[in-house]
Amino acid sequence: MENRLKGSQRKRLRELAHSMDPVIHIGKRGITGEVIKQIDQVLTDHELIKVRFNEFKEEKESLSTRIENETASELVGMIGHVAIFYRENSEKDKKIDLNRK
């Protein structure tokens, strides 16, 4: 997947995510259709989210790619077993200004 964000934008998103708690936890059932729907909805509501891998830690990179592809989002960082995803909303629903310092 091609990165759509500039390095400075990715850095800003990681900074914004620093104080956030994970809103989705990947457990024993892994990535199901229901989990993808939940991630999609939370991205619509917040644009920037954290996903914690409680299970499937060895597969977190490939599962993160799957999340990116199925939710049209972008992985902006991974710290330990927590992935940070971003998906920009339409202009009227936009919550994060990527050009602001």
C-alpha positions as CSV (number, residue, x, y, z in Angstrom):
1,M,0.0,0.0,0.0
2,E,1.3,3.4,-1.0
3,N,1.8,5.9,1.8
4,R,-0.4,8.9,1.3
5,L,0.8,10.9,4.2
6,K,4.0,12.9,4.4
7,G,6.5,12.1,7.1
8,S,5.7,15.3,9.0
9,Q,2.0,14.4,9.0
10,R,2.7,10.9,10.2
11,K,4.8,12.4,13.0
12,R,2.0,14.8,14.0
13,L,-0.5,11.9,14.1
14,R,1.7,9.8,16.3
15,E,2.1,12.8,18.6
16,L,-1.7,13.2,18.8
17,A,-2.2,9.5,19.4
18,H,0.4,9.5,22.3
19,S,-2.2,10.2,25.0
20,M,-5.0,8.1,23.5
21,D,-6.0,4.7,24.8
22,P,-6.6,1.8,22.4
23,V,-10.3,1.6,21.4
24,I,-10.1,-1.8,19.7
25,H,-8.5,-4.9,21.2
26,I,-7.6,-7.9,19.0
27,G,-8.2,-11.0,21.0
28,K,-8.6,-14.7,20.5
29,R,-11.0,-14.4,17.6
30,G,-8.6,-12.3,15.6
31,I,-9.8,-10.0,12.8
32,T,-13.4,-10.8,12.0
33,G,-15.8,-9.0,9.8
34,E,-17.4,-7.6,12.9
35,V,-14.0,-6.2,14.1
36,I,-13.4,-4.6,10.7
37,K,-16.9,-3.0,10.9
38,Q,-16.1,-1.7,14.4
39,I,-12.7,-0.3,13.3
40,D,-14.4,1.3,10.3
41,Q,-17.0,3.0,12.5
42,V,-14.5,4.2,15.0
43,L,-12.3,5.7,12.3
44,T,-15.4,7.5,10.9
45,D,-16.1,8.9,14.4
46,H,-12.5,9.8,15.4
47,E,-10.2,9.7,12.3
48,L,-7.3,8.6,14.5
49,I,-7.4,5.4,16.6
50,K,-5.2,2.9,18.4
51,V,-5.7,-0.9,18.1
52,R,-4.1,-3.2,20.6
53,F,-3.0,-6.7,19.7
54,N,-3.7,-8.8,22.8
55,E,-3.4,-11.9,20.7
56,F,-1.8,-12.6,17.3
57,K,1.2,-10.5,18.2
58,E,3.5,-12.3,15.8
59,E,1.1,-11.4,12.9
60,K,0.4,-7.8,13.9
61,E,2.2,-6.4,10.7
62,S,0.2,-8.5,8.3
63,L,-3.0,-8.0,10.2
64,S,-2.4,-4.2,10.3
65,T,-2.0,-4.3,6.5
66,R,-5.4,-6.1,6.3
67,I,-7.0,-3.5,8.5
68,E,-5.5,-0.7,6.2
69,N,-6.8,-2.4,3.1
70,E,-10.3,-3.2,4.4
71,T,-10.9,0.2,6.1
72,A,-9.1,2.4,3.5
73,S,-7.0,3.8,6.4
74,E,-3.3,4.2,6.9
75,L,-1.0,2.7,9.5
76,V,0.9,5.7,10.9
77,G,2.9,3.9,13.5
78,M,3.2,0.9,15.8
79,I,4.5,1.0,19.3
80,G,4.9,-2.4,20.9
81,H,1.7,-4.3,20.2
82,V,-0.4,-1.1,19.6
83,A,-1.0,0.1,16.0
84,I,-2.1,3.6,15.2
85,F,-4.5,4.1,12.2
86,Y,-5.7,7.2,10.5
87,R,-8.4,7.9,7.9
88,E,-9.3,11.4,6.9
89,N,-13.0,12.3,7.0
90,S,-14.7,14.5,4.5
91,E,-14.1,18.3,4.9
92,K,-17.3,18.9,6.8
93,D,-16.6,16.0,9.3
94,K,-12.8,16.6,9.6
95,K,-11.5,16.5,13.1
96,I,-7.7,16.7,12.6
97,D,-5.9,19.4,10.8
98,L,-2.7,17.8,9.4
99,N,-1.2,21.1,8.3
100,R,-1.3,22.6,11.8
101,K,1.9,22.6,13.8
